[in-house]
Each structure stands twice: as structure tokens, then as C-alpha cells.
């Protein structure tokens, strides 16, 4: 089958797509894995491959390849001469990446996937097939927004076009400089664009990659069996467009951290979750930014700096000779910096983060076991005794919320809050 034959030589193209953030591959996941296994097997058996890197990429501003057809002249008049413009002309219609999904669809291609499929904020996915007649190509769909979006409201940031998937002999696919899929040779590409940043020499399908920056590249594959003509085009440009604007955040969907107000005193009710921690008052959940404002420093290498909508992460904070880690939650409907997310648990322990800590109801580090039991007698709690004594005080109204208090030798030596 021609489809399988074409897929069996897309190793470079698919692999370079997989270098990006392939988050939701959906129905294609099993297919791509099977295809890649076949491609790897074929490559190992049939190809002698050498990776070559040029010392400096050279490009030209104009193309010297001549083509006198009316279609070529019309399309080339609109195409940039620069390979780094990330453009391709298909039947005279210019596609420049990134472009909105809706603008892409106006060129007449039909999407075989689900336009209402969700893409997480700041993520991307390999598309299902785009079809026009008997012709097919793949795309890369990216959501630049800070909240989840559908395919319909996202951007096409790249395409993969292979000559075996283009059955219409009249369909014309051009790159800048009149470089044509199925016609132009490797020598003509070198003459038009200069040396690539990367190349793979092969006895069957050599490739050249022009890559000006991270997540920006054009990879071209040539067929040795057909006089080294251009047989595959892979374009990807994930740079956020200058005119792109993120969705406005409604007050209803803002994370709790942005509306937070620190308490002025500790509450008398245990399940208000007010806490005095290392000299500052908080009410959990409390934003990471509040801890930073009180002198704690975020250890970025040990923290998740961006949290997706309705997801949890972990942060590590340090102050002086004390360090603690905590779970954080982004309860908004869009991706947030960790500073805007809220700390949901907090703990002090003489063997860990040994700081002064007091909680609602008068419980605090260093108090006696007798006074602790007097303070919590109005609440239902579980007591476990071994080398330490553990008091588990569950919130009657909130599942998985409450406190654990640790006693050693009759003294409170650890407190953990879970909200």
C-alpha cells in the first residue's frame, strides 16, 4: 500500500515532531507507535546513515531556480525568498506558520479529527489527517493560550507533507525560492538556501534541516531513487504570533491566590485553617506569593514553576537554614505561574522544618500532650501510640482535610495541616 510505503520513510519527520510537546495524540497514538517501530526496523536494515552538522548555516535572499509556469510565478510573487519565513504555497495559496486553525481550513482542506477536542493550555498535539480529495497531510496544532482551548480555536504551527500522500499530479506545492515538492533536487535546494544547520546523509532518503531557533525548523527529505528530488517537507514554527492575545480572566475563574487576604489573628476554630508559621500568619490554602512576601525563597530547580488548570504541583521554599516543600493547587480554569497558585498543606517538625508553628484552636509546637488533648477534646480524633504518639483530626465537612499532630516524650514535636 502506498500509505504504508510513505510512512515507512518518515522516520526523520515524525521523530522531529515528537521532539515537541505531543500531549494528546488520541486515536493516532497506537498507529504512530506501530509506524515508528516499522520505520526503525527498516532504517536499521536498509539505511547507512551519517549525521553531519555544518559549522555555519548559509542562506541566500533570492532563489536561482527557474520555473516558467504561470502558477509558479503567481505563487512565488507572494512567497518570501527566505526559508525561515516558514511558508509553503499549495495551489497558489500561501500558508505561513503559525496560523489560526480557522485560517488554515479556509484553504480548502478537510480535517478528519475532532475540531472540538481540547488542548491543554500551552500545549500541542499531532493532528489527525487533513484531506483534500485523495491527498493527505499531517499538522501540528498548538494552544498558545493560558487556558484550555479546542482544536477549532488553536493554531496550526506546522505541517508534514510527503509526495506519496499527494496523489493529484496537478497539485503544486512550493517553498520559497520556487523549490517544488516532487520536482526540485537536493542540489537546487542547496543553491537556494545554502548549507543547513543539520543534515543526515543516507543512501535512500537524506535530509537537510534549516533550524534558526528552538521549535523552529524546516526539514527536507530527498529520494535517492528518484534523482534526489524533494519528497517530503516538514515545517514547524512554535513562536507565539505578535498579535496573539491571551483570554481575559474572569473573576469567577481567577485562582484563590489572587483574591487572598492574610488573617490578622489565629481563629479559635480548628477548621478555619489559620496558622502562624515562622512568625507570619496565613490561612490555608494560601498563595505561594504570600510566603515569598514573608521572606521565603522559591527554589526553582526543585519547584514546578507553572501549573496547569485544576492541577497540583510541588514547591520547595527556603529561609535562612530552614527548608520545606509543599503541595500547591491551581484552582482556576487556566494555566498559572506557581506564585499565583495556593499552598494546600504545611508542616513543621523538629526533624524537618523546625520552625515555630501554631494553628487554630491554640495548638502549637512545644505544647504539652496534656494541653493538646484539652485543646482538641471537642473534635473527633484518632490516636495512635508507638515510639511517637500521633493525633489525626479529620475535618468533618471536607474529605482528606484536617491535621496530624505528633507528640514525643509528652511534647508536640510536629504539626501538619492538609486542606
C-alpha positions as CSV (number, residue, x, y, z in Angstrom):
1,X,0.0,0.0,0.0
2,X,1.3,3.4,-0.9
3,X,0.3,4.8,2.5
4,X,2.5,2.3,4.4
5,X,5.4,2.8,2.0
6,X,5.3,6.5,2.7
7,X,5.0,6.1,6.4
8,X,8.0,3.7,6.4
9,X,10.3,6.5,5.3
10,X,9.0,9.3,7.5
11,X,11.4,8.5,10.4
12,X,13.1,11.9,10.5
13,X,9.8,13.9,10.1
14,X,7.9,12.0,12.8
15,X,10.8,12.0,15.1
16,X,11.3,15.7,14.8
17,X,7.6,16.2,15.5
18,X,8.0,14.1,18.6
19,X,10.6,16.5,19.9
20,X,7.8,18.9,20.6
21,X,5.0,18.7,23.3
22,X,3.0,15.8,21.9
23,X,0.4,15.9,24.7
24,X,-2.9,14.4,23.3
25,X,-2.2,12.1,20.4
26,X,-5.6,10.4,20.9
27,X,-6.6,7.9,18.2
28,X,-3.3,8.2,16.4
29,X,-1.1,7.1,19.3
30,X,-1.2,3.4,18.6
31,X,-0.8,4.0,14.9
32,X,2.2,6.3,15.3
33,X,3.9,3.8,17.6
34,X,3.4,1.0,15.2
35,X,4.6,3.1,12.3
36,X,7.7,4.2,14.2
37,X,8.6,0.6,15.1
38,X,8.4,-0.3,11.4
39,X,10.5,2.7,10.4
40,X,13.2,1.9,13.0
41,X,13.4,-1.6,11.8
42,X,13.6,-0.6,8.1
43,X,16.2,2.1,9.0
44,X,18.4,-0.4,10.8
45,X,18.3,-2.9,7.9
46,X,18.4,-0.7,4.8
47,X,20.0,2.7,5.5
48,X,23.6,3.7,6.0
49,X,23.3,7.0,7.9
50,X,25.7,9.6,8.9
51,X,24.8,12.8,10.8
52,X,26.5,15.9,9.6
53,X,26.5,19.4,11.1
54,X,27.7,22.4,9.2
55,X,29.8,25.0,11.0
56,X,27.6,27.8,9.9
57,X,24.3,27.8,8.0
58,X,24.3,29.9,4.9
59,X,21.2,31.3,3.3
60,X,20.5,33.3,0.2
61,X,18.0,36.1,-0.2
62,X,16.9,35.1,-3.7
63,X,16.4,31.9,-5.5
64,X,18.1,31.0,-8.8
65,X,15.9,28.0,-9.7
66,X,13.8,28.9,-12.8
67,X,10.3,27.7,-13.4
68,X,8.2,29.5,-16.1
69,X,4.7,28.1,-15.3
70,X,2.1,30.7,-14.6
71,X,1.2,29.0,-11.3
72,X,4.8,29.2,-10.1
73,X,5.2,32.9,-11.0
74,X,2.0,33.8,-9.2
75,X,2.8,31.8,-6.0
76,X,6.5,32.9,-5.9
77,X,5.4,36.5,-6.1
78,X,3.7,36.1,-2.7
79,X,6.3,33.8,-1.2
80,X,9.2,35.1,0.8
81,X,12.6,34.3,-0.5
82,X,13.7,33.3,3.0
83,X,13.3,29.6,4.1
84,X,12.9,31.0,7.6
85,X,9.7,32.7,6.7
86,X,8.1,29.3,7.4
87,X,5.8,29.5,4.4
88,X,4.6,27.0,1.8
89,X,2.4,27.6,-1.2
90,X,-0.2,24.9,-2.1
91,X,-2.0,25.6,-5.4
92,X,-1.1,29.3,-5.1
93,X,-2.4,29.7,-1.6
94,X,0.2,30.8,0.9
95,X,0.3,29.1,4.3
96,X,2.5,30.9,6.9
97,X,3.1,29.2,10.2
98,X,1.9,29.7,12.8
99,X,-1.6,30.4,11.5
100,X,-5.0,30.0,13.1
101,X,-6.8,26.7,12.5
102,X,-9.7,28.6,11.0
103,X,-7.5,30.4,8.5
104,X,-5.8,27.2,7.6
105,X,-9.2,25.5,6.9
106,X,-10.2,28.3,4.6
107,X,-7.6,27.0,2.1
108,X,-9.9,24.1,1.4
109,X,-8.5,21.2,3.5
110,X,-10.9,18.9,5.5
111,X,-9.9,17.8,9.0
112,X,-10.6,14.1,9.8
113,X,-10.3,14.6,13.5
114,X,-12.5,16.2,16.2
115,X,-12.4,20.0,16.0
116,X,-13.9,20.2,19.5
117,X,-11.1,18.1,21.1
118,X,-9.5,20.0,23.9
119,X,-5.8,21.0,24.1
120,X,-4.4,22.0,27.5
121,X,-3.0,25.5,27.9
122,X,0.4,26.0,26.4
123,X,0.4,22.5,24.8
124,X,0.2,21.0,21.4
125,X,-0.8,17.8,19.6
126,X,-0.1,16.0,16.4
127,X,-3.2,16.2,14.2
128,X,-5.3,13.6,12.5
129,X,-5.2,13.7,8.7
130,X,-6.0,16.8,6.7
131,X,-7.5,15.8,3.4
132,X,-8.3,17.4,0.1
133,X,-9.6,14.9,-2.5
134,X,-7.2,11.9,-2.3
135,X,-4.4,14.0,-0.9
136,X,-3.4,13.9,2.8
137,X,-1.0,15.7,5.1
138,X,-0.4,15.9,8.9
139,X,-0.3,19.1,11.0
140,X,0.8,20.2,14.4
141,X,-1.8,22.0,16.5
142,X,-0.8,24.3,19.3
143,X,-2.8,26.1,22.0
144,X,-0.8,29.3,22.9
145,X,-3.5,30.4,25.4
146,X,-3.3,30.3,29.2
147,X,-6.5,28.2,29.4
148,X,-7.6,25.1,27.6
149,X,-8.9,25.5,24.1
150,X,-10.4,23.4,21.3
151,X,-8.7,22.5,18.1
152,X,-11.0,24.9,16.4
153,X,-9.6,27.9,18.4
154,X,-6.0,26.9,18.3
155,X,-3.1,27.4,15.8
156,X,-1.5,25.3,13.1
157,X,2.2,25.6,13.9
158,X,3.5,23.1,11.3
159,X,2.8,20.5,8.6
160,X,4.3,17.3,7.3
161,X,3.7,16.8,3.5
162,X,5.0,13.6,1.7
163,X,4.9,13.2,-2.0
164,X,3.4,9.7,-1.7
165,X,0.4,11.2,0.0
166,X,-0.1,13.7,-2.8
167,X,-2.0,11.8,-5.5
168,X,-3.2,14.8,-7.5
169,X,-0.4,15.3,-10.1
170,X,-1.7,18.8,-10.8
171,X,-1.4,19.9,-7.2
172,X,1.6,22.3,-6.8
173,X,3.5,22.6,-3.6
174,X,6.2,25.2,-3.4
175,X,8.6,26.5,-0.8
176,X,10.3,29.9,-1.0
177,X,12.6,30.2,-4.0
178,X,10.4,28.1,-6.3
179,X,11.5,24.9,-4.6
180,X,8.9,22.3,-5.5
181,X,7.9,19.1,-3.8
182,X,8.4,16.2,-6.3
183,X,10.5,18.3,-8.7
184,X,13.3,20.2,-7.1
185,X,16.6,18.4,-6.4
186,X,18.8,18.4,-3.3
187,X,21.4,20.5,-5.3
188,X,18.8,23.0,-6.2
189,X,17.8,23.3,-2.5
190,X,21.4,23.9,-1.5
191,X,21.7,26.6,-4.2
192,X,18.6,28.3,-3.0
193,X,19.1,28.1,0.8
194,X,22.7,27.4,1.4
195,X,24.1,24.8,3.9
196,X,21.6,23.5,6.5
197,X,22.3,23.6,10.2
198,X,21.9,19.8,10.4
199,X,21.8,17.0,7.8
200,X,21.5,13.3,7.6
201,X,23.4,11.6,4.8
202,X,21.7,8.4,3.6
203,X,21.8,6.0,0.7
204,X,18.0,6.2,0.4
205,X,16.4,9.3,2.0
206,X,18.9,12.0,3.0
207,X,17.5,15.0,4.9
208,X,18.5,18.6,5.5
209,X,17.3,20.8,8.4
210,X,17.2,24.6,8.5
211,X,16.7,25.5,12.1
212,X,17.1,29.1,13.3
213,X,15.8,28.6,16.8
214,X,14.2,26.2,19.3
215,X,11.0,24.7,18.0
216,X,11.6,26.4,14.6
217,X,12.8,24.3,11.7
218,X,12.2,23.2,8.2
219,X,13.3,19.6,7.4
220,X,13.5,18.5,3.8
221,X,13.8,14.8,2.7
222,X,15.1,13.7,-0.7
223,X,14.6,10.4,-2.6
224,X,17.8,9.0,-4.0
225,X,15.9,6.5,-6.1
226,X,14.2,9.5,-7.9
227,X,17.3,11.6,-8.7
228,X,17.4,13.0,-5.2
229,X,14.2,15.0,-5.7
230,X,12.4,16.7,-2.7
231,X,10.0,14.0,-1.4
232,X,9.0,15.4,2.0
233,X,8.5,18.8,3.7
234,X,8.3,19.2,7.4
235,X,7.7,22.8,8.7
236,X,7.3,23.8,12.3
237,X,7.3,27.2,13.9
238,X,6.0,27.4,17.5
239,X,6.8,31.1,18.1
240,X,3.8,32.9,19.5
241,X,2.4,35.4,17.0
242,X,3.0,39.1,17.8
243,X,-0.7,39.8,17.6
244,X,-1.8,36.9,19.8
245,X,-3.7,37.9,23.0
246,X,-4.5,35.5,25.8
247,X,-8.0,35.1,27.0
248,X,-9.2,37.6,29.7
249,X,-9.5,36.0,33.1
250,X,-12.9,36.3,34.7
251,X,-13.1,37.0,38.4
252,X,-15.1,33.8,38.8
253,X,-12.2,31.8,37.3
254,X,-9.3,33.6,39.0
255,X,-7.2,31.4,41.3
256,X,-7.8,31.8,45.0
257,X,-4.3,33.2,45.4
258,X,-5.2,36.4,43.5
259,X,-8.0,37.2,46.0
260,X,-6.2,36.2,49.1
261,X,-6.1,38.2,52.3
262,X,-4.0,37.1,55.2
263,X,-5.7,36.8,58.6
264,X,-4.9,39.2,61.4
265,X,-5.2,36.7,64.3
266,X,-5.5,33.0,64.7
267,X,-9.0,31.7,64.7
268,X,-10.4,29.8,67.7
269,X,-12.0,27.2,65.3
270,X,-9.6,24.5,64.2
271,X,-11.1,24.0,60.8
272,X,-10.7,27.6,59.8
273,X,-7.1,26.5,58.9
274,X,-5.4,29.7,60.2
275,X,-1.8,29.2,61.0
276,X,1.2,31.0,62.4
277,X,4.3,29.8,60.6
278,X,7.7,31.1,61.3
279,X,6.4,34.4,62.5
280,X,3.8,35.1,59.9
281,X,0.0,34.4,59.7
282,X,-1.6,32.5,56.9
283,X,-5.0,30.9,56.2
284,X,-4.7,27.8,54.0
285,X,-5.0,27.5,51.1
286,X,-2.6,30.4,50.8
287,X,-0.7,31.7,47.7
288,X,2.9,30.9,47.2
289,X,3.5,34.6,46.7
290,X,2.4,35.3,50.3
291,X,5.2,33.0,51.6
292,X,7.7,34.8,49.3
293,X,6.5,38.2,50.5
294,X,7.2,37.0,54.0
295,X,10.9,36.1,53.2
296,X,10.7,32.6,51.9
297,X,12.7,32.0,48.7
298,X,11.4,29.7,45.9
299,X,14.0,27.1,44.9
300,X,13.1,26.9,41.2
301,X,15.1,23.8,40.4
302,X,13.0,21.9,43.0
303,X,9.6,23.5,42.1
304,X,7.1,23.4,39.4
305,X,7.1,26.9,38.1
306,X,3.9,26.7,36.0
307,X,0.8,24.7,37.0
308,X,-1.9,23.8,34.5
309,X,-5.6,24.5,35.2
310,X,-7.1,22.3,38.0
311,X,-3.7,20.6,38.5
312,X,-1.5,20.2,41.5
313,X,2.3,20.5,41.8
314,X,5.0,20.9,44.3
315,X,7.3,23.7,45.5
316,X,10.3,24.0,47.7
317,X,10.9,27.1,49.8
318,X,13.8,28.1,51.9
319,X,14.5,30.8,54.5
320,X,17.8,31.0,56.4
321,X,18.7,27.5,57.5
322,X,15.1,26.2,57.1
323,X,13.6,24.5,54.0
324,X,10.2,23.0,53.4
325,X,8.3,21.5,50.5
326,X,4.5,21.8,50.0
327,X,1.8,20.8,47.6
328,X,0.2,23.6,45.5
329,X,-3.0,23.8,43.6
330,X,-4.1,25.8,40.6
331,X,-7.9,26.1,41.1
332,X,-8.5,28.4,38.1
333,X,-9.5,27.4,34.6
334,X,-6.2,28.5,33.1
335,X,-2.5,27.8,33.5
336,X,-0.9,29.9,36.2
337,X,2.6,30.8,37.4
338,X,3.2,28.9,40.7
339,X,3.3,32.2,42.6
340,X,-0.4,32.6,41.9
341,X,-1.2,29.1,43.0
342,X,-2.1,28.1,46.6
343,X,-0.2,26.0,49.2
344,X,-2.6,23.3,50.4
345,X,-0.5,21.7,53.1
346,X,2.0,22.9,55.6
347,X,4.1,21.1,58.2
348,X,6.7,21.8,60.9
349,X,8.7,19.1,62.6
350,X,11.7,19.1,64.8
351,X,13.4,16.6,62.4
352,X,12.5,18.6,59.3
353,X,11.5,22.2,59.0
354,X,12.0,23.1,62.7
355,X,10.1,26.5,62.9
356,X,7.6,28.0,65.3
357,X,4.1,26.9,64.2
358,X,0.7,27.4,65.8
359,X,-2.7,26.6,64.5
360,X,-6.4,27.4,65.1
361,X,-7.7,26.4,68.5
362,X,-4.5,27.2,70.4
363,X,-2.4,24.2,69.3
364,X,1.3,24.9,68.8
365,X,4.7,23.4,68.7
366,X,6.3,22.7,72.1
367,X,3.0,22.4,74.0
368,X,2.4,19.5,76.4
369,X,0.5,16.5,75.4
370,X,-2.0,17.2,78.2
371,X,-2.7,20.7,76.9
372,X,-3.0,19.4,73.4
373,X,-5.7,16.9,74.3
374,X,-7.6,19.6,76.2
375,X,-7.5,21.8,73.2
376,X,-8.9,19.2,70.8
377,X,-11.3,17.4,73.1
378,X,-14.3,18.9,71.3
379,X,-13.2,17.3,68.0
380,X,-13.3,13.7,66.9
381,X,-9.8,12.4,66.5
382,X,-7.8,9.2,66.2
383,X,-4.9,8.5,68.5
384,X,-2.1,6.0,67.6
385,X,0.7,5.2,70.1
386,X,4.1,3.7,69.3
387,X,7.5,5.3,69.6
388,X,5.6,8.6,68.8
389,X,2.0,9.4,69.5
390,X,0.0,10.6,66.5
391,X,-3.2,12.5,66.6
392,X,-5.3,12.5,63.4
393,X,-8.0,15.2,63.4
394,X,-10.2,14.9,60.3
395,X,-12.4,17.7,59.0
396,X,-16.0,16.5,59.3
397,X,-17.1,18.6,56.3
398,X,-14.1,18.2,53.9
399,X,-12.7,14.9,52.7
400,X,-9.0,14.4,53.1
401,X,-8.6,17.7,55.1
402,X,-7.5,18.1,58.7
403,X,-4.4,17.8,60.9
404,X,-1.9,15.4,62.1
405,X,-0.1,16.3,65.4
406,X,3.0,14.4,66.6
407,X,3.9,14.0,70.2
408,X,7.3,12.7,71.5
409,X,8.0,12.4,75.2
410,X,4.9,14.3,76.1
411,X,5.7,17.4,73.9
412,X,4.2,18.4,70.5
413,X,7.1,18.0,68.0
414,X,5.3,18.1,64.7
415,X,2.2,19.6,63.1
416,X,0.9,19.1,59.6
417,X,-2.1,20.8,58.0
418,X,-3.9,19.3,55.0
419,X,-6.5,21.4,53.1
